[in-house]
Amino acid sequence: MNDRKLGNEFDALRESDRQSAPGFETIWSRVKSAEEIDVSDTPPTTWWIPLAASVIIGALLLFGTMRQQPLSPKQPGITPSITTWQSPTDELLRTTGQTMPAPASIFSSVLDGVAPVSRSRELE
């Protein structure tokens, strides 16, 4: 499809959209009629009941999580001793000689033990 034919197709689509679109006056009259609806007819309980329920649920959740938290050292009267303090990463630093890997041999290869050794090579 060449550019001229593609442009003509888009022009035809634009024209069909223009014909099916409502006029400005139609839309403006809908907006004006929507403004004329009296909002004071709705009872006030329809909006404040869900609002009050959400505030109560939020307060319960907030105070429930606050009660479950342990006492922190920042509270007055509770001071942890420096001799009993342990680092959170203390377990990461503890290593024994058994867990340390042995250094690799200079003459070793990654393929040692993976590839089978042929009999002819063993005899050489």
Contacts in CASP RR format, 6 or more apart in sequence:
PFRMAT RR
TARGET T0000
AUTHOR 0000-0000-0000
METHOD contacts of the structure
MODEL  1
MNDRKLGNEFDALRESDRQSAPGFETIWSRVKSAEEIDVSDTPPTTWWIP
LAASVIIGALLLFGTMRQQPLSPKQPGITPSITTWQSPTDELLRTTGQTM
PAPASIFSSVLDGVAPVSRSRELE
71 78 0 8 1.000
72 78 0 8 1.000
73 79 0 8 1.000
73 80 0 8 1.000
87 93 0 8 1.000
END
